[in-house]
Amino acid sequence: MNHFSFLVIFLIIFHISQAPALACNEEVVIIRFKYKVHIINGFTSNENPLIAHCKSKDNDIGEHVLWMNNEFKFEFKKNIFGTTRFWCDMRHGSVQKTIDVFRVGHESYESVYCHYTGNCFWSTREDGFYFSNDNESWLKRYEWY
Ligand SMILES: *[C@@H]1O[C@H](CO)[C@@H](O)[C@H](O)[C@H]1NC(C)=O
């Protein structure tokens, strides 16, 4: 068995073993390479903008200034080595936090759920960071502190 077929089998087993709580397509896409990450300002006041600066090891998406309800998105292709990771530095007024928005690996709940729809939505709110893969059902994933 060559490395590639081993990887394919691993990915199939890995994805089947994750029980989805968020949106899960009827037709499960076994292998997906293209993903979109959406960053949303979900704050309920426009006193301060959300300043989001997302990057990976090889890509700098740049700084985005988002006012209430605004979103920006970026697309990327997952590498076949299973090392793809994007993180964003988020600032709002006096609070700041860096969170992983997409990370392949055992611990990464997000990349597993993003897999079903090809989308990772992150809504940044007063009480923390909420994740969704369909822009409808949200789960709180991180606090600001
Ligand atoms: C996500 O949902 C919001 C609120 O319903 C909507 O305004 C926005 O366009 C949606 N974004 C995408 C990418 O579907």
The ligand as a Gaussian input file, in Angstrom:
#p B3LYP/6-31G(d) Opt

LIG

0 1
 C      -25.340000      34.388000       6.879000
 O      -26.545000      34.747000       7.496000
 C      -26.784000      36.140000       7.579000
 C      -28.015000      36.365000       8.422000
 O      -29.096000      35.614000       7.964000
 C      -26.886000      36.715000       6.170000
 O      -27.093000      38.104000       6.221000
 C      -25.598000      36.411000       5.410000
 O      -25.694000      36.853000       4.076000
 C      -25.290000      34.924000       5.436000
 N      -23.977000      34.719000       4.841000
 C      -23.743000      33.720000       3.998000
 C      -22.377000      33.655000       3.426000
 O      -24.581000      32.884000       3.713000

